[in-house]
């Protein structure tokens, strides 16, 4: 399958930075090129902040990616959106909270979509699963 794409966020923020917006746009283009392509958007937060606030923030972060997909004309229903708050820490062993403030984008789909994983300079944060 395709590698996961990880977009990072500033503390307490749910807005995409320029590089993250460009990566989300590249994924939207991939989804428009491959109608069987889908994504799972898993929003996360660091442990600094209250439990409910972190859950809401993680959902807003995933929602920022959905807005890019919507603006690019990706049909609704092709993205599964989840917010995990601080419950699923990053695999990154770094203790910095910034590693945990993220949206993990898992690219899914049929054989054609999986064979054509988006690869572009617009995806600087691609990580192998």
N, C-alpha and C positions, 0 to 999 in steps of 0.2 A: 504494500500500500504506500500511500504518500506519507512523507514525514509530517509531523505536527508542526504548526506554526505558532510561535509564542510572541504575543504583543505585550509590552510592558507599559505601565502607567505610573504617573507621578503620585505621590502620597495624597490620599483623599480625593483623587480626581478620577473621572470617568471619560474624559475627553481624549481622543486619539491624537498623538503627536504627528508631525508630518510623515515620518518614516512609517509609523503604524497605519496611518490612513492610506498611504501608498500601497502597503502590503495588503490591507483589506480590499482595496480596489483591484489589485491583481487577482485576489481570490474570487472576487465578484466576476471578473472577466472570465476566469476559468469556469465558474459555474454557468455563465451565460453560453460558453462554448460547448459545454458538456451537460446537457439537460438531466443526465442521470447523476450528476455531481451534487453532493449534499455536504453539509458541515455540521459539526457539533461544536458549539461555542460554550466553553466552560470558563466562567468568570471566577476570579479569586481575589482575595485581599490579604494583607498582612494582618498580624494579630494585634496591631496597635489600633485600638478603637473598640467600641462595644460590639457584641455579637450580632445584634439586629442591624446595626449600622453597617457592619462589614458584609452581611448578607445582601443588604440593599445595594451597597456599593458594587459588589461583585456582579449583581444582575445588571446594574447600570453600565458597567464596563462591557459586558457581553452585548447589551443593547446598543452600544456605540458602534459595534461591528455590524449589527443588524441594520442600522440606519444606512450604512455604506452600501450594504447589499440591496436594500430597498431602493436607494437612489440610483443604483446601477440597473434596476429593472429585474433583479432576481425575484422570481415568483415566491410569494410567501409559502411557508410550509417546508422549505428546503433547508431550514436551519433549526436545529434543536438547541435551545438556549437554556443554560443552567447557571445558577449562581451558588457557589460553595462557601462564600465568606472566607474565613481563615481555616476551615476544616480540612482542606487538602493542601498541605504545604508543598512548595516546589521541591523537586528532586535535587535541585542545586544544593550542595552542602554549605554554600555560603550563608552565614547568619544574617546578612543584610536583608532588611524588610523589603527592599526593592525587588528582590528575586520572587517574592510572593505576590506582588501587585501585578496581575497579569490576566490575559485571556488566552487560553490554549484552544487553538483551532484544529480540530481533527477533520481531515478531508476524507470523505467517504463517497462511494458511488459504484457504478458498474465497472466492468473491465475497461471500457474506453476511457472513462474519467480517471481511473486509477493508473492507467498507462501513460497518462498525460499530466502528471502532477505539475502544478505551476512551478516554474523555476525562473526566477527573474531577479535582477538587482533590487527589485521592489520588495523582495522577501529576505531582508537581512537577518531575521531572527529565526530562520528555519532550524529545527532541531530534529535529529534522528530519534525515532521512538526507542 
